[in-house]
Amino acid sequence: MAKTKNYKKTLTACYLGFVTQAITANFAPLLFLTFKNTYGITLDRIAMIPMVFYLTQLFVDLAATGFADRVGYRTCVAASQVLSAAGLVMMAVLPEVLPSPFAGLMVSVVLYATGSGLIEVLVSPIVEACPFDNKDGVMSLLHSFYCWGAVGVIAGSTLFFMLFGTENWKILAFLWALVPLLNTFNFISCPIERLVEEGENMGVGRLLKTPVFWLMIILMVCSGASEASMAQWASAFTESALGVSKTVGDLAGPCAFTAFMGISRVLYGKFSEKLDLARIMLVCGAVCAGCYLLASLSALPALGLAGCAFCGMAVGIMWPGSISISSRSCPKGGTAMFAFLALAGDLGATVSPSIVGAIAAATGGSLKAGLLGATVFPLILVICLIILNRRKTAD
């Protein structure tokens, strides 16, 4: 009798893959002032760390359209864990051994950002290829692990620094690196299926000529933008525009936003079989726009904080939901489709916080005006979903 494949092990590996991505995205920002004080790096150069991180991810997203299928999922996703672990370890080592500490940090950022980009491209199609019954719910629950990973790395690092001091951050870097290192062995041994059989996928050329694919790209850009605009500015917004303390601002702003985002993904994962994904996303897009309006227009700090927090609940389903809708609309899109979707989502997440900042700067430093401008992203998402629903009705 043939041995039954353990796809739960695959799912666990993918869960930890997103936890790894959360570690690589959120650990270094906790140390920006430490880098400044320890290595004498100016803040304008430190600001290049997140920029290099996201630009590297964008490059990997694009490059993966050409090599992921040829090299193979298993090799690429195992490499993502090794690169992530290596980058975290090198962040503690290279600034001490290279003549320029800043160069050492940049090398480490490129390493773990490459791993993060591969995770983003590969983990969703790996789960999509598994024979699970409720794909939409599984995908939503999968993406919730990025949220829990982000909350965990922020809370865990804060507790570590309280107990052992920020000066021992290198030890913590090694400890966080154990997560992807150990998860490498999960990906080496778990069952991994092909998303589309060889010769049956659409290919990049045909994919780019498919109108519904470009609708999916716009959905992903707006999903990433709707999420990142609030996530990146929530702390500064709650502290400066709403006039609350930094501690309250961080807890009620970015932490609450991320927690609510994770909760929404878990809830959809639990009840998805009873819900229509396109309609739920349409509601979430409208609620998201309402949350941006509430945060930016309310004169009461409590309502502004509620807008920030509940925005996380609204955007939670957008990214995994867009991926699920794309899989249904282009079932033979293959790895290239997932890579382009990741690229589009990252593009939205990279550009939108800069747009918010530019609007704020142009209006005398008003972050409320910046977030008001960001309302356009969930509104465009709603329009795209209406068009998609009309296409489905016409078909």
Contacts in CASP RR format, 6 or more apart in sequence:
PFRMAT RR
TARGET T0000
AUTHOR 0000-0000-0000
METHOD contacts of the structure
MODEL  1
MAKTKNYKKTLTACYLGFVTQAITANFAPLLFLTFKNTYGITLDRIAMIP
MVFYLTQLFVDLAATGFADRVGYRTCVAASQVLSAAGLVMMAVLPEVLPS
PFAGLMVSVVLYATGSGLIEVLVSPIVEACPFDNKDGVMSLLHSFYCWGA
VGVIAGSTLFFMLFGTENWKILAFLWALVPLLNTFNFISCPIERLVEEGE
NMGVGRLLKTPVFWLMIILMVCSGASEASMAQWASAFTESALGVSKTVGD
LAGPCAFTAFMGISRVLYGKFSEKLDLARIMLVCGAVCAGCYLLASLSAL
PALGLAGCAFCGMAVGIMWPGSISISSRSCPKGGTAMFAFLALAGDLGAT
VSPSIVGAIAAATGGSLKAGLLGATVFPLILVICLIILNRRKTAD
5 191 0 8 1.000
6 190 0 8 1.000
6 191 0 8 1.000
7 130 0 8 1.000
7 131 0 8 1.000
7 132 0 8 1.000
7 190 0 8 1.000
7 191 0 8 1.000
9 186 0 8 1.000
9 189 0 8 1.000
9 190 0 8 1.000
9 191 0 8 1.000
10 126 0 8 1.000
10 127 0 8 1.000
10 130 0 8 1.000
10 190 0 8 1.000
10 191 0 8 1.000
10 192 0 8 1.000
11 127 0 8 1.000
11 130 0 8 1.000
11 138 0 8 1.000
11 142 0 8 1.000
12 186 0 8 1.000
12 190 0 8 1.000
13 183 0 8 1.000
13 186 0 8 1.000
13 187 0 8 1.000
13 190 0 8 1.000
14 123 0 8 1.000
14 126 0 8 1.000
14 127 0 8 1.000
14 142 0 8 1.000
15 142 0 8 1.000
15 145 0 8 1.000
16 145 0 8 1.000
16 179 0 8 1.000
16 180 0 8 1.000
16 183 0 8 1.000
16 186 0 8 1.000
17 80 0 8 1.000
17 81 0 8 1.000
17 119 0 8 1.000
17 123 0 8 1.000
17 145 0 8 1.000
17 180 0 8 1.000
17 183 0 8 1.000
18 119 0 8 1.000
18 123 0 8 1.000
18 142 0 8 1.000
18 143 0 8 1.000
18 145 0 8 1.000
18 146 0 8 1.000
18 149 0 8 1.000
19 145 0 8 1.000
19 146 0 8 1.000
19 148 0 8 1.000
19 149 0 8 1.000
19 179 0 8 1.000
20 80 0 8 1.000
20 81 0 8 1.000
20 84 0 8 1.000
20 116 0 8 1.000
20 119 0 8 1.000
20 179 0 8 1.000
20 180 0 8 1.000
20 183 0 8 1.000
21 84 0 8 1.000
21 116 0 8 1.000
21 117 0 8 1.000
21 119 0 8 1.000
21 120 0 8 1.000
21 146 0 8 1.000
22 145 0 8 1.000
22 146 0 8 1.000
22 147 0 8 1.000
22 148 0 8 1.000
22 149 0 8 1.000
22 150 0 8 1.000
22 152 0 8 1.000
22 153 0 8 1.000
23 84 0 8 1.000
23 88 0 8 1.000
23 149 0 8 1.000
23 153 0 8 1.000
23 176 0 8 1.000
23 179 0 8 1.000
23 180 0 8 1.000
24 53 0 8 1.000
24 84 0 8 1.000
24 87 0 8 1.000
24 88 0 8 1.000
24 112 0 8 1.000
24 113 0 8 1.000
24 115 0 8 1.000
24 116 0 8 1.000
25 53 0 8 1.000
25 116 0 8 1.000
25 150 0 8 1.000
26 149 0 8 1.000
26 150 0 8 1.000
26 153 0 8 1.000
26 154 0 8 1.000
27 88 0 8 1.000
27 153 0 8 1.000
27 157 0 8 1.000
27 173 0 8 1.000
27 176 0 8 1.000
28 49 0 8 1.000
28 50 0 8 1.000
28 53 0 8 1.000
28 91 0 8 1.000
28 105 0 8 1.000
28 109 0 8 1.000
29 49 0 8 1.000
29 50 0 8 1.000
30 154 0 8 1.000
30 157 0 8 1.000
30 158 0 8 1.000
31 166 0 8 1.000
31 169 0 8 1.000
32 43 0 8 1.000
32 46 0 8 1.000
32 49 0 8 1.000
34 166 0 8 1.000
34 169 0 8 1.000
35 41 0 8 1.000
35 46 0 8 1.000
35 101 0 8 1.000
35 105 0 8 1.000
36 42 0 8 1.000
36 43 0 8 1.000
36 46 0 8 1.000
38 101 0 8 1.000
39 95 0 8 1.000
39 101 0 8 1.000
39 102 0 8 1.000
39 105 0 8 1.000
40 101 0 8 1.000
41 101 0 8 1.000
41 102 0 8 1.000
41 105 0 8 1.000
45 102 0 8 1.000
48 106 0 8 1.000
49 105 0 8 1.000
49 106 0 8 1.000
49 109 0 8 1.000
52 106 0 8 1.000
52 109 0 8 1.000
52 110 0 8 1.000
52 113 0 8 1.000
53 109 0 8 1.000
53 112 0 8 1.000
53 113 0 8 1.000
53 116 0 8 1.000
54 113 0 8 1.000
54 346 0 8 1.000
54 349 0 8 1.000
54 350 0 8 1.000
55 350 0 8 1.000
56 109 0 8 1.000
56 110 0 8 1.000
56 113 0 8 1.000
56 114 0 8 1.000
56 117 0 8 1.000
57 113 0 8 1.000
57 116 0 8 1.000
57 117 0 8 1.000
57 120 0 8 1.000
57 346 0 8 1.000
58 343 0 8 1.000
58 346 0 8 1.000
58 347 0 8 1.000
58 350 0 8 1.000
60 113 0 8 1.000
60 114 0 8 1.000
60 115 0 8 1.000
60 117 0 8 1.000
60 118 0 8 1.000
60 121 0 8 1.000
61 117 0 8 1.000
61 120 0 8 1.000
61 121 0 8 1.000
61 339 0 8 1.000
61 340 0 8 1.000
61 342 0 8 1.000
61 343 0 8 1.000
61 346 0 8 1.000
62 339 0 8 1.000
62 343 0 8 1.000
64 76 0 8 1.000
64 117 0 8 1.000
64 118 0 8 1.000
64 121 0 8 1.000
64 122 0 8 1.000
64 335 0 8 1.000
64 339 0 8 1.000
64 342 0 8 1.000
65 204 0 8 1.000
65 335 0 8 1.000
65 336 0 8 1.000
65 339 0 8 1.000
65 340 0 8 1.000
66 204 0 8 1.000
66 336 0 8 1.000
66 339 0 8 1.000
67 76 0 8 1.000
68 76 0 8 1.000
68 121 0 8 1.000
68 122 0 8 1.000
68 335 0 8 1.000
68 339 0 8 1.000
69 201 0 8 1.000
69 334 0 8 1.000
69 335 0 8 1.000
69 336 0 8 1.000
73 122 0 8 1.000
73 125 0 8 1.000
73 126 0 8 1.000
73 192 0 8 1.000
73 194 0 8 1.000
73 335 0 8 1.000
74 187 0 8 1.000
74 188 0 8 1.000
74 192 0 8 1.000
76 118 0 8 1.000
76 122 0 8 1.000
77 118 0 8 1.000
77 119 0 8 1.000
77 122 0 8 1.000
77 123 0 8 1.000
77 126 0 8 1.000
77 187 0 8 1.000
77 192 0 8 1.000
78 184 0 8 1.000
78 187 0 8 1.000
78 188 0 8 1.000
79 115 0 8 1.000
79 118 0 8 1.000
80 114 0 8 1.000
80 115 0 8 1.000
80 116 0 8 1.000
80 117 0 8 1.000
80 118 0 8 1.000
80 119 0 8 1.000
80 122 0 8 1.000
80 180 0 8 1.000
81 115 0 8 1.000
81 180 0 8 1.000
81 181 0 8 1.000
81 183 0 8 1.000
81 184 0 8 1.000
81 187 0 8 1.000
82 180 0 8 1.000
82 181 0 8 1.000
82 184 0 8 1.000
83 111 0 8 1.000
83 112 0 8 1.000
83 114 0 8 1.000
83 115 0 8 1.000
83 118 0 8 1.000
84 111 0 8 1.000
84 112 0 8 1.000
84 115 0 8 1.000
84 116 0 8 1.000
84 119 0 8 1.000
84 177 0 8 1.000
84 180 0 8 1.000
85 177 0 8 1.000
85 178 0 8 1.000
85 179 0 8 1.000
85 180 0 8 1.000
85 181 0 8 1.000
85 184 0 8 1.000
86 111 0 8 1.000
86 112 0 8 1.000
86 177 0 8 1.000
87 108 0 8 1.000
87 109 0 8 1.000
87 111 0 8 1.000
87 112 0 8 1.000
87 177 0 8 1.000
88 108 0 8 1.000
88 112 0 8 1.000
88 173 0 8 1.000
88 174 0 8 1.000
88 176 0 8 1.000
88 177 0 8 1.000
88 180 0 8 1.000
89 173 0 8 1.000
89 174 0 8 1.000
89 177 0 8 1.000
90 104 0 8 1.000
90 107 0 8 1.000
90 108 0 8 1.000
90 111 0 8 1.000
91 105 0 8 1.000
91 108 0 8 1.000
91 109 0 8 1.000
91 112 0 8 1.000
91 173 0 8 1.000
92 169 0 8 1.000
92 170 0 8 1.000
92 173 0 8 1.000
92 174 0 8 1.000
94 103 0 8 1.000
94 104 0 8 1.000
94 105 0 8 1.000
94 107 0 8 1.000
94 108 0 8 1.000
95 101 0 8 1.000
95 102 0 8 1.000
95 104 0 8 1.000
95 105 0 8 1.000
98 104 0 8 1.000
98 107 0 8 1.000
117 342 0 8 1.000
120 342 0 8 1.000
120 346 0 8 1.000
121 335 0 8 1.000
121 338 0 8 1.000
121 339 0 8 1.000
121 342 0 8 1.000
122 335 0 8 1.000
122 338 0 8 1.000
123 142 0 8 1.000
124 139 0 8 1.000
124 142 0 8 1.000
124 320 0 8 1.000
124 323 0 8 1.000
124 338 0 8 1.000
124 342 0 8 1.000
125 195 0 8 1.000
125 334 0 8 1.000
125 335 0 8 1.000
125 338 0 8 1.000
126 192 0 8 1.000
126 195 0 8 1.000
127 138 0 8 1.000
127 139 0 8 1.000
127 142 0 8 1.000
128 135 0 8 1.000
128 139 0 8 1.000
128 195 0 8 1.000
128 323 0 8 1.000
128 327 0 8 1.000
128 338 0 8 1.000
129 192 0 8 1.000
129 193 0 8 1.000
129 194 0 8 1.000
129 195 0 8 1.000
130 138 0 8 1.000
130 191 0 8 1.000
130 193 0 8 1.000
131 193 0 8 1.000
132 138 0 8 1.000
134 269 0 8 1.000
134 272 0 8 1.000
134 273 0 8 1.000
135 324 0 8 1.000
135 327 0 8 1.000
136 268 0 8 1.000
136 269 0 8 1.000
136 272 0 8 1.000
136 277 0 8 1.000
136 321 0 8 1.000
136 324 0 8 1.000
137 268 0 8 1.000
137 269 0 8 1.000
137 270 0 8 1.000
137 272 0 8 1.000
137 273 0 8 1.000
138 269 0 8 1.000
139 320 0 8 1.000
139 321 0 8 1.000
139 323 0 8 1.000
139 324 0 8 1.000
140 265 0 8 1.000
140 266 0 8 1.000
140 268 0 8 1.000
140 269 0 8 1.000
140 272 0 8 1.000
140 317 0 8 1.000
140 320 0 8 1.000
140 321 0 8 1.000
140 324 0 8 1.000
141 265 0 8 1.000
141 266 0 8 1.000
141 269 0 8 1.000
141 270 0 8 1.000
142 320 0 8 1.000
143 265 0 8 1.000
143 316 0 8 1.000
143 319 0 8 1.000
143 320 0 8 1.000
144 261 0 8 1.000
144 262 0 8 1.000
144 265 0 8 1.000
144 266 0 8 1.000
147 258 0 8 1.000
147 259 0 8 1.000
147 261 0 8 1.000
147 262 0 8 1.000
147 265 0 8 1.000
147 316 0 8 1.000
148 262 0 8 1.000
150 258 0 8 1.000
151 255 0 8 1.000
151 258 0 8 1.000
151 259 0 8 1.000
153 176 0 8 1.000
154 255 0 8 1.000
157 172 0 8 1.000
160 168 0 8 1.000
160 172 0 8 1.000
161 169 0 8 1.000
161 172 0 8 1.000
164 171 0 8 1.000
195 201 0 8 1.000
195 334 0 8 1.000
195 335 0 8 1.000
195 338 0 8 1.000
196 331 0 8 1.000
196 332 0 8 1.000
196 333 0 8 1.000
196 334 0 8 1.000
200 332 0 8 1.000
201 332 0 8 1.000
201 333 0 8 1.000
201 334 0 8 1.000
201 335 0 8 1.000
201 336 0 8 1.000
202 210 0 8 1.000
202 330 0 8 1.000
202 332 0 8 1.000
202 333 0 8 1.000
202 334 0 8 1.000
202 336 0 8 1.000
202 337 0 8 1.000
203 333 0 8 1.000
203 334 0 8 1.000
203 336 0 8 1.000
204 336 0 8 1.000
207 213 0 8 1.000
207 330 0 8 1.000
207 333 0 8 1.000
207 336 0 8 1.000
207 337 0 8 1.000
207 340 0 8 1.000
210 330 0 8 1.000
212 329 0 8 1.000
212 330 0 8 1.000
212 388 0 8 1.000
212 391 0 8 1.000
213 326 0 8 1.000
213 329 0 8 1.000
213 330 0 8 1.000
213 337 0 8 1.000
213 340 0 8 1.000
215 384 0 8 1.000
215 387 0 8 1.000
215 388 0 8 1.000
216 322 0 8 1.000
216 325 0 8 1.000
216 326 0 8 1.000
216 329 0 8 1.000
216 330 0 8 1.000
216 337 0 8 1.000
216 341 0 8 1.000
216 344 0 8 1.000
217 340 0 8 1.000
217 341 0 8 1.000
217 344 0 8 1.000
218 344 0 8 1.000
218 380 0 8 1.000
218 381 0 8 1.000
218 384 0 8 1.000
219 318 0 8 1.000
219 322 0 8 1.000
219 325 0 8 1.000
219 326 0 8 1.000
219 381 0 8 1.000
219 384 0 8 1.000
219 385 0 8 1.000
220 319 0 8 1.000
220 322 0 8 1.000
220 323 0 8 1.000
220 326 0 8 1.000
220 341 0 8 1.000
220 342 0 8 1.000
220 344 0 8 1.000
220 345 0 8 1.000
220 348 0 8 1.000
221 344 0 8 1.000
221 345 0 8 1.000
221 347 0 8 1.000
221 348 0 8 1.000
222 318 0 8 1.000
222 348 0 8 1.000
222 377 0 8 1.000
222 378 0 8 1.000
222 380 0 8 1.000
222 381 0 8 1.000
222 384 0 8 1.000
223 315 0 8 1.000
223 318 0 8 1.000
223 319 0 8 1.000
223 321 0 8 1.000
223 322 0 8 1.000
223 345 0 8 1.000
223 381 0 8 1.000
224 315 0 8 1.000
224 318 0 8 1.000
224 319 0 8 1.000
224 345 0 8 1.000
224 346 0 8 1.000
224 348 0 8 1.000
224 349 0 8 1.000
224 352 0 8 1.000
224 377 0 8 1.000
225 345 0 8 1.000
225 348 0 8 1.000
225 349 0 8 1.000
225 351 0 8 1.000
225 352 0 8 1.000
225 374 0 8 1.000
225 377 0 8 1.000
226 285 0 8 1.000
226 288 0 8 1.000
226 314 0 8 1.000
226 315 0 8 1.000
226 318 0 8 1.000
226 352 0 8 1.000
226 374 0 8 1.000
226 377 0 8 1.000
226 378 0 8 1.000
226 381 0 8 1.000
227 261 0 8 1.000
227 312 0 8 1.000
227 315 0 8 1.000
227 316 0 8 1.000
227 318 0 8 1.000
227 319 0 8 1.000
227 349 0 8 1.000
228 348 0 8 1.000
228 349 0 8 1.000
228 350 0 8 1.000
228 352 0 8 1.000
228 353 0 8 1.000
229 292 0 8 1.000
229 352 0 8 1.000
229 353 0 8 1.000
229 355 0 8 1.000
229 356 0 8 1.000
229 371 0 8 1.000
229 374 0 8 1.000
229 377 0 8 1.000
230 257 0 8 1.000
230 291 0 8 1.000
230 292 0 8 1.000
230 295 0 8 1.000
230 308 0 8 1.000
230 311 0 8 1.000
230 312 0 8 1.000
230 315 0 8 1.000
230 371 0 8 1.000
230 374 0 8 1.000
231 254 0 8 1.000
231 257 0 8 1.000
231 258 0 8 1.000
232 353 0 8 1.000
232 356 0 8 1.000
233 353 0 8 1.000
233 356 0 8 1.000
233 357 0 8 1.000
233 367 0 8 1.000
233 370 0 8 1.000
233 371 0 8 1.000
234 249 0 8 1.000
234 253 0 8 1.000
234 254 0 8 1.000
234 257 0 8 1.000
234 308 0 8 1.000
235 246 0 8 1.000
235 249 0 8 1.000
235 250 0 8 1.000
235 253 0 8 1.000
235 254 0 8 1.000
236 367 0 8 1.000
237 253 0 8 1.000
237 295 0 8 1.000
237 308 0 8 1.000
237 367 0 8 1.000
237 368 0 8 1.000
237 371 0 8 1.000
238 244 0 8 1.000
238 248 0 8 1.000
238 249 0 8 1.000
238 250 0 8 1.000
238 252 0 8 1.000
238 253 0 8 1.000
238 304 0 8 1.000
238 305 0 8 1.000
238 308 0 8 1.000
239 245 0 8 1.000
239 246 0 8 1.000
239 249 0 8 1.000
240 367 0 8 1.000
241 366 0 8 1.000
241 367 0 8 1.000
241 368 0 8 1.000
242 249 0 8 1.000
242 301 0 8 1.000
242 304 0 8 1.000
242 305 0 8 1.000
243 301 0 8 1.000
244 252 0 8 1.000
244 301 0 8 1.000
244 305 0 8 1.000
249 305 0 8 1.000
252 305 0 8 1.000
252 308 0 8 1.000
252 309 0 8 1.000
253 305 0 8 1.000
253 308 0 8 1.000
253 309 0 8 1.000
256 305 0 8 1.000
256 308 0 8 1.000
256 309 0 8 1.000
257 308 0 8 1.000
257 309 0 8 1.000
257 311 0 8 1.000
257 312 0 8 1.000
258 312 0 8 1.000
260 309 0 8 1.000
260 310 0 8 1.000
260 311 0 8 1.000
260 312 0 8 1.000
260 313 0 8 1.000
261 312 0 8 1.000
261 313 0 8 1.000
261 315 0 8 1.000
261 316 0 8 1.000
262 316 0 8 1.000
263 313 0 8 1.000
264 284 0 8 1.000
264 312 0 8 1.000
264 313 0 8 1.000
264 314 0 8 1.000
264 316 0 8 1.000
264 317 0 8 1.000
265 316 0 8 1.000
265 317 0 8 1.000
265 320 0 8 1.000
268 275 0 8 1.000
268 280 0 8 1.000
268 317 0 8 1.000
277 317 0 8 1.000
277 321 0 8 1.000
277 324 0 8 1.000
277 325 0 8 1.000
278 325 0 8 1.000
278 385 0 8 1.000
278 388 0 8 1.000
278 389 0 8 1.000
278 392 0 8 1.000
279 389 0 8 1.000
280 317 0 8 1.000
281 317 0 8 1.000
281 318 0 8 1.000
281 321 0 8 1.000
281 322 0 8 1.000
281 325 0 8 1.000
281 381 0 8 1.000
281 385 0 8 1.000
282 382 0 8 1.000
282 385 0 8 1.000
282 386 0 8 1.000
282 389 0 8 1.000
284 314 0 8 1.000
284 315 0 8 1.000
284 316 0 8 1.000
284 317 0 8 1.000
284 318 0 8 1.000
285 314 0 8 1.000
285 318 0 8 1.000
285 378 0 8 1.000
285 381 0 8 1.000
285 382 0 8 1.000
285 385 0 8 1.000
286 378 0 8 1.000
286 382 0 8 1.000
287 310 0 8 1.000
287 313 0 8 1.000
287 314 0 8 1.000
288 311 0 8 1.000
288 314 0 8 1.000
288 315 0 8 1.000
288 318 0 8 1.000
288 378 0 8 1.000
288 381 0 8 1.000
289 375 0 8 1.000
289 378 0 8 1.000
289 379 0 8 1.000
289 382 0 8 1.000
290 307 0 8 1.000
290 375 0 8 1.000
290 378 0 8 1.000
291 307 0 8 1.000
291 308 0 8 1.000
291 310 0 8 1.000
291 311 0 8 1.000
291 312 0 8 1.000
291 314 0 8 1.000
292 307 0 8 1.000
292 311 0 8 1.000
292 371 0 8 1.000
292 372 0 8 1.000
292 373 0 8 1.000
292 374 0 8 1.000
292 375 0 8 1.000
292 378 0 8 1.000
293 372 0 8 1.000
293 375 0 8 1.000
294 303 0 8 1.000
294 304 0 8 1.000
294 306 0 8 1.000
294 307 0 8 1.000
295 304 0 8 1.000
295 307 0 8 1.000
295 308 0 8 1.000
295 311 0 8 1.000
295 368 0 8 1.000
295 371 0 8 1.000
296 368 0 8 1.000
296 369 0 8 1.000
296 370 0 8 1.000
296 371 0 8 1.000
296 372 0 8 1.000
296 373 0 8 1.000
296 375 0 8 1.000
297 368 0 8 1.000
297 372 0 8 1.000
298 304 0 8 1.000
298 307 0 8 1.000
314 378 0 8 1.000
315 378 0 8 1.000
318 381 0 8 1.000
319 345 0 8 1.000
322 341 0 8 1.000
323 338 0 8 1.000
323 341 0 8 1.000
325 388 0 8 1.000
326 337 0 8 1.000
326 341 0 8 1.000
329 388 0 8 1.000
330 337 0 8 1.000
352 374 0 8 1.000
352 377 0 8 1.000
355 370 0 8 1.000
355 373 0 8 1.000
355 374 0 8 1.000
356 367 0 8 1.000
356 370 0 8 1.000
356 371 0 8 1.000
356 373 0 8 1.000
356 374 0 8 1.000
357 367 0 8 1.000
357 370 0 8 1.000
359 369 0 8 1.000
359 370 0 8 1.000
359 372 0 8 1.000
359 373 0 8 1.000
360 366 0 8 1.000
360 367 0 8 1.000
360 369 0 8 1.000
360 370 0 8 1.000
363 369 0 8 1.000
363 370 0 8 1.000
END
